[in-house]
Amino acid sequence: MAMVEEKGREQDYTQDGTVDMKGRPVLRSETGRWKACSFIAGYEVFERMAYYGIASNLVIYLTSKLHEGTVESSNNVSNWAGSVWMMPLVGAYIADAKFGRYWTFVIASCIYLVGMCLLTLAVSVSSLRPPHCAQGVADQNCPRASPLQRGIFFLALYIIAVGTGGTKPNISTMGADQFDEFEPKERSYKLSFFNWWFFSIFVGTLFSNTFLIYIQDRVGWAVGYGLPTAGLAISVLVFLIGTPLYRHKLPSGSPITRMLQVFVASIRKWKARVPDDPKELHELSIDEYMSNGRNRIDHSSSLSFLDKAAMKTGQTSSWMLCTVTQVEETKQMTKMIPILITTIIPSTLIVQSTTLFIKQGTTLDRSMGPHFDIPPACLTAFITIFMLISIVLYDRVFVPVVRRYTKNPRGITMLQRLGIGLVLHIAIMVTACLAERKRLRVARENNLFGRHDTIPLTIFILLPQFALGGVADSFVEIAKLEFFYDQAPEGMKSLGTSYFTTSLGLGSFLSTFLLSIVAHITERHGHKGWILDNLNISRLDHYYVFMAVLSLLNFLCFVVIAKSFVYNVDVKQNKSGLEMNAASSQSNVRISQSSPRQDAKS
């Protein structure tokens, strides 16, 4: 009887290499799954409340308190957002190579909290916040913030960027790690994880885009930033409470170094001819991989030039000879880069919703009654609302219906979902252009060309572009995160997730570049620029047409790339494929799951 109980206990251990805080195997029944994810998702609700409590209304603070112009304030927001989303590359490297996801996340959360506290002080302490501008005084005549005041404010913002660099690539990856892909039921749960992960994200975002923005607009910035800071402290506490339930992946060495070794070894042996038989390439035994808690990946025919790195030439230096598995890991990360590039343009459009779209709203009638005006930044709440609705409908209605026809557990492939979102992004810019043309027409009809003139047109004319933004994000952003995590090799999941944030960072920087270039060129070669501090004499509609054309060209490039992409695992398998024989031996399952299936096309 005791032997039977011991055997059952052994079968209950996770088979994906996850361990507890002390590096010991963990029991599936006592750790992970939705039970552990509830604490991780709880963290994310409060953290996004904190982050978007700053980001959603930042352009308003820069224009109203620091008295920056339209282009300057938009670029400052874009540059900061770009830094926030690029820093995860560093955080992913540290997690995968050194400290693991848990400790990298905890340390980064402390840095994040320091930045939030400093930002709250910068808008609260009289000696640190910008001087007050009397009502009726023109912006150009308002007293300017001192270099120290601006320096403290932006220092706080960029400390926050450093902190998020260690939290963003690791928290979602750690959440996905709570599901063992070698157990059929947990694997099926994992297919829905990223949908509900984003749902929790935007619950927090909705709170910040409504309540916090109202507080900032009506009560003051000190309370408006103090509440997100308190929320972040609560989120870290919630995460720490769930520590005993978490499953952890051990650091597997620097993924970037392993990739560089493959590229260097391939280049140094570029004249050599790869043998026809893959078995002649350098590889370790299955037992060696299993003893280190890793999976071996079989040879594939894609990016065959990199196979040269595994050719045996008598030299055993890690910069001259790599294993087939190391080469395949590099292939898997490399072939995702073209997809990453096609997600940069959509990321520039996300920036518009927190900069130019909100600036449009400042010129419109915001009254919702005799005693209440809606803050323009609250319009971003509609992105959140429509995204939440879209996620539920997608997961509970669309996927079950479509699955019957496609036999794909996800309903449609990740790249198909991404493609639908890219089409919606084109529609967003067309819709924004039409709304802007109507706004300018009403301004002309009423002879309202002053910078602070209010156009007699309801702010809700902008609602369609924000609503479409929410629907588009439910396709693009979730598909991106799921794709980059799913297609990254086991030891590079944090780096894969950082691909997602990198696309957002590059998109933010590209937005700064495009906005500056367009503003400069149109001011130089026309009578007036497309984007001026006075939006009532600007031509934002022309800029939106420009962005729509860029989005269309980007979508066509995506279609070409997606058609040739080969998935690492068969995402088209039917539901019965998920219900694999749980009694299969651990070693057989490891081999079958780690081998890329090259017949699965997007």
N, C-alpha and C positions, 0 to 999 in steps of 0.2 A: 504493500500500500504506500509506504514511504517512497519507494522508488517511482511509483506512478505519479505521486505528487511532485517529486523533484523533476521528473521528465516534463510534466505539464508546466512547471515554473520556468524551465529552460525554454520551452516553446513560446512563453509569454514575453521573453526578452525581445526588444526591437532588433530588427535585422539590417537597419540602414546605417549602423555605425554610431548612432547617437549614444551619449553617455550622460552621467550626472555631473555635478560640479567637481567631484573628485576623480573623474575619469573612469568610473565603473559603469558596466552595462546597466541599462535601466529597464524596468518592467513596463510593458505596454499598458497594462491595466491601471497603473498607478501614476503615470506621467503623460504629458503631451495631450494631443487631441484638442477638442474644443474647450475642455476644462482649463488647459493651460493658456489657450489662445484668448480666453475671455479676459485674462489680466493684460495680455499684450494689446488686445483691441481696446481695453479700457484705457491703457496708456495713450493709445493713438487718438482717442476721442479728445482727451484733455490737451494733448500736445498740439493737435491741429487747431484747437480753439486758441491756443497761445500763439502759434505761428501766424495763422490768418488774422488774428486780432491785430497783428502788426502789418502784415503784407497787404490786406484788403484796403486799408485806409492810408497807407504810407504816402501815396502820391498827394493826397489831400493835405497831410501834415507838412510835406515839403513845400507845397504851394502857399498854404495859408499861414504857416509859422516861420518857415525859412525863406519865403517869398521867392521861390524858384519859378522859372518860366515853364511852359508846357514841355518843351523838348528836354530841358535840363532835368526837370523832376522825373519825367518818364524814363530818361536814360539812367538816372541814379537808382530808380526802382529796378530797372532791368539789370543793371550791373550787380546790384546786391543779390537779386534773385539768381542771377547767373552764378555768383559765388556760392550761394547756398546749395545749388544743385550740382556744382562741379566738385565741391569738397568731398562728397561721398566716394570719389575715386581714392582719396587718401584713406578715408575711414575703412573702405573695403579692403585695401591693401593691408592695413594694420590688423584687421580682424582675421583675414585669411592666413596671414604670415606670422603673426606674433601672439596676440592676446586672446583670440577667439571672439565670437560675436558678443557674448554676454558682457565681458569686462570692457571691451571697446565701447560698447553702448553705455555702460554705467559711467565710465570716465567722461565720455563726450557729453552725457546728460548734465554732469556737474558744470562743464564749461558753458553749455547752453544756458543753464540757470543763472550763471554769473552774468552772462551777456544780457539776459532779460532784466535782472536786477539793476544793472548799470543803465539800461535804456529807461527804465521806470524813473530812476533818479534824474536822468537827463531831461525828462519832461516835467519833473515835480519840483526839484530844488530851484529856487528863484535865481541863484547865481549861475545855474547850468542851462536853464531853458532860455530860449530867445526872448527878447524884449517884446512887450505887448504893443500892438499897433492899434491906435485909436480908430473908432468907427468913422468911416467916411474918408479916411486918409488913403490916397492912392498907393498901390503896392510899391511903386518905385520910390516913394517918399517915406516908407516905413523904416524904422531903425533895423539895421541888419544884425544878425547873430554874430557874435565874436568868433574868431578862429577857434578858441578853446571850446565854445559851446557847440560849434559844428563838429569839431574833432571828437568830443566826448560822445555825441550822438552817433556819428558814423563808426566810431570805435566799437560802441556797443552792438551796432548792427553786424559788424564783421566778426565780433566774438561769437555772436549767435550763429553766423555762417560756419565758423569753425566747429562749433558744437554739433550742429545738424549734420556736419560731414561724417561724424561717427555714429549718429543715430539713424539717419534715413536709410542707408544701405543695409543695416543690420537688423532693424526691428522687423521689417516685413519678411526678410529671409529667415530670421529666427522663428517667426510665426509659421511659415511654411515647413520648417524643420520639425514641427510638433506632430507631423503626420508621417507615418512609416509607409513608404511606397511599396514595401514588400508584404503588406497586409491589405487584402482586397478592400475591406470596409474603409480603412483609413485612406487608402489611395483614392477611393471615390469621393470622400470628404474633401480631399485636397483639390479636386477639380473645381470646387465652389469656393475655395478659401479666398482667392483674390477678389472675387465679387463682394463677399461680405467684409473683407478687409477694407475695401474702398468705401463700403457702406458706413463702417465705423468712422473712417476718416471724415466723411462728409456730414456725419451727425455733429461732430465738433466744429467743422467748418460752418455749418448752418448757424450754429449758436454765435460764432464770432461775426458772421456776416449780417446778423440782425441785432442781437442784444448788445454786443460789444461795440459795434459801430455806432449804435444809438447813444450808448454811454459816452463814447469819445466825442460825438457831435453835440450832445446836450449837457453832459455833466462836466467833462473835461478829460484831458489827455492823461493826467496823473492816475485817475481812477481807471480810465480806459486801458492803460498799459499795466496798471497794478493788478487788475483781475487776471489777465493772461499769465502774468508771472506767478501768481498764486496757483493758477490752473496747471502750469507746468510742474510746479513743486508737487502738487497732488498726483500728477501723472507718473512721475518718477517713483513716488511712494507706492502707487498701485502696482507698477511693474515689479518692484522689489518684493512685495508681498507674495507674488506668484512664483518666486524663485524655486521653492522645493518641487514645483510641478514641471519645470522646464526640462526639455531634452536639449543636449548640446552637441554640436559637431566640433571635433578637435581641429585646431589649426593644422593645415597641411603644407605649410611653407609658402613662400611668396609666389602667387600665381603669375605675377608679372615677370619675375625672374625666370620661371619655368618656360614661359612663352618666349622670352628673349633668347634663352638658350637654344630653343628650337630654330628660331629665325637665324641666329648666328651660325649654328652648326650646318644649316641648309645652305647658307651663302658660302661658307668655307668649303663645302663639298659640292658646289654648284656644277662642276664639270663631270662629276661621277654619275654613273647610270644606275638607276634604282633596279634591283633584281625583280624579275617577274613574280617570283614566289614570295609573298609577304612573310612567310615563316623564316626567311633568311635575315629579316630585319631584327634589330636588337629589342628584346622584350624579357621581362621578368616572369617567373612562374606565377600561377594563380595563388599558390600557397603564400608566396612572399607578399602579394598584395593583401590577402585576407589577414595575414598576421599583423599588418599595419592598419587594418580597418579601412582599406581602400578597395576600389573596384578596378578591374582591368577592362580596358576598352579595346575591342577588336579593330583591326585595320580597315580603313575605308578608302575608296578611290578618289574622294574629293581632295582638291588642293594637293595633288600628288607631288608637287615640288618639295613640300615640307617633309616628305618621306625620306629625303636624303639625310635628314638629321638622325635617322635611326639606322643608317647604313654602317656596317662594321668595317672600319678601316685600320684597326689595330690601336687606335688612340681611344682612351677611356675617359678623357676629361669630360665633365658635364657640359662644356661648351663645344664639344666635338661629337659626342655620342649621347643620344637621347633614346628613351624607350618609345615603343609604338604608342603606348597609352599617353605619354607626355605629348607626343606629336598630335594624337587625336584630340586631346584637350585643347591644344592650340588651334587646331582646325575648327573646333566647335566655337571657340570664342572669336576667331577671325571671320568666319562666314556670317556672323551676326552684324558685323560692322556696316555693311551696305544697308541693312535694315535700319540700323541706328541713324545713319545719315539721312534717310528719308523721313525720320521722325523729328528732325530739327525744325523744319518749316512749320509743322503743326504746333510746335512748342512756342514759336514766336507769336502765334495767335492767342495762346493762353495769356501771354503778357499783356496783350491789348485789353483784355477784360479788366485788368487792374490798373490800367493807365488811361489810354485814350477813350475807352468806352465810358469810364467813370467821369473823365473830363467833359465828355459830351453831356452827361447828365447834369453837370453844374450849370449849364446854360438853359435848362428846361424848367417848366413849371413843376415843382415838387410837392405842391399842396395836396394833402389827403383829408382835408377838413379845415375848419376855421382855426384850429389850435395845433395842427400837426403837419410838419413837412418831412418827407422821407429823405434821409441822407443819400446822396447819389451812390456811395459805396455799398449801400444795402442792396442794390440791384444784383450784386454778385451772389446774393442769397438764392436768386432764381437759378443760377448755375447749379448750386448745391441741391435745391429742391428737385429740379428735373433730372439731375444725375441720380439721386436717391430713388426716384420713381422708376427711372430707366433700369437701374440695377436689379430692382425687385422683379420687374416685368421680364427682364432678360433671363434671370436665373430661374424664375418660377413658371414662366409661360413660354417664352421663346425657345429656350433650350430643350425642354421636354417635347415640344411639338416638332421642332426641326430634327431632333435626334432620331425620331421614328423613320425619317427619310434618309438622313446622312449616315446613320449608324455610328456617328462620332459621339463619344461621351460628352464632349463640350458643345455639341450641337453643330457648330461650324469650327473651322480651324482658327487658331490664334491670328494668323495673318489675314484671313478673310474678315475677321472681326475688326482688325486694324484698318483694313481697306475701306470698310463701311464708314468708319470714323473719319477717314481722310476725305471722303466725299462730303460728309456733313460739314467739315471745316471749310470747304469751298462755299457751301451754302451760307455759312455764317458770315463770311466776308461780303457776299452778294447782298445778304439781308442788311448788314451794317451800312453798306453803301446806299441802299435805297432809303433807309431811315435817315441818314445824314443828308441826302439830297432834299428830302422833305423838310428837315429842320432848316436848311439853308434857304429853301424857297419861302418858308414862312417868315424867316428873318428879313429877307428882301422885301416881301409884301408889306411888312410892318415897319420897314426902315429902321431895323434894330441892328446896328453895326458896332455898338459899344462893347467893350470887353466884358462888362458886368451886366449887360442887358439880358433880361430873361425873355426867352422866346415863348410866346403864348401857345405852347404845345406840351401836352402831358409827358412826363418823364417815362411813362410806361410805353411810349413808342419804341423804346429801346428793349422792351421785354423780349421780343422774338429772338434777337441775337444772343441775349443771355441764356434764354431757354434752350436754344439750339446748342449753345456751348456746353450745357450740362449733359445733353443727350450725346453729343460728340465725345465728351470726355469719358462717358461710360463705355464707349467702344475703344477709343484710342488709348487712354491712359491705363485702363485695366489690361487690355491686350498687350501693351508694351511691357508692363511689369511682369505679367504672367509669362510672356514669351522669353524675355531675357533671363528670368529665373529658371524656367523649365528647360531651356536649351543650353544653359551653362553646365559644364561638367560638375560632378559632385564636389570637388575640392575648390571650385571657383564660383560658388553660388553668390557670395557677397559681391564679387567683381561683376558677375552677370547683372545683379540688381543695380549696381552702380552705372551700368549702361543706360538704364532707365533714367536715372537722375542726370546723367551726362547729357542726354538728349534735351532735357529741360534747361540745363545750364547753357549749353551751346545755343539753344533757341533764344534764351534771354539775351545773351551777348549779341547774337545776330540781330535781334530786335533793336538793340541800341545802335548797331552799325547801320541798319537800313533806315531807321528814323533819322539819324544824323545826316546820312548821305542824301536822302530824299529832301530833307529840309534845306540842306546846303545847295543842292543842284537847282531846286525849284526857285529858291530865293535869288540865285545868281543869274539864271537864264529866263526868269519870268518877271512879271510885274509884281507879283507877291508870291510867297512860298505856300506850299500845300499845308504846312503845319506851323502855325504862329501861336504866340501867347494868347491872342484874341481869336478864339475858335469861330466867332461869328463872321470873320472875313477869311478864314482858312478854307482849304479844300480837302478835308479829310476823306470825302467821297472818292477823290482821285487816288489817294493812298490806299483805300480799301480795295479799289479795283486792281491796283498794282499787286496787293497781297493775294487777291483771288486768283490772278493769273499765275503767280508764283506757286500757289497751292495746287492749281491744276497741273502744272508742269511737274511738280513734285509727285503728285498722285500717279501720273503716267510712268515716271521712273520707278515708283514703288511696284506697280503692276509687273513691269519687266523683271525686277529683282525677285519679287515674290514667286513668280512662276517657275523660276529656276532654283528656288531654295529647297533643300532636302532636310527634313526634320531628323533630329537625332533619335527620337523614339516615335513609335507609330501612334500618332494622335488620332488616327482614323479608326482605331480598333473599336469593335462594337462593345456593347455593355457586358456581354458574356466574357469578353476578353479581360474585363476588370476582375471578374470573379474567378481568378486563377486558383489552382489547387493549393490551398493553404498548407497541405501536408507535404509539399515538395521540399526537398532538402534545402538548407540555407545556402549552400554553395552553388547549387544549380540556379536558384533564384537570383543570386548576386550576379552570376555570369550573364543570364538572360536579360536582366534589367540594365546592366552597364553597357551592353553592346548596342551601338547605334543601328537603327534599322533604316537602311538607306533607300528602301522602296517607298517611303512615305513622302509624297510630294505635297507642296502647299496647294 
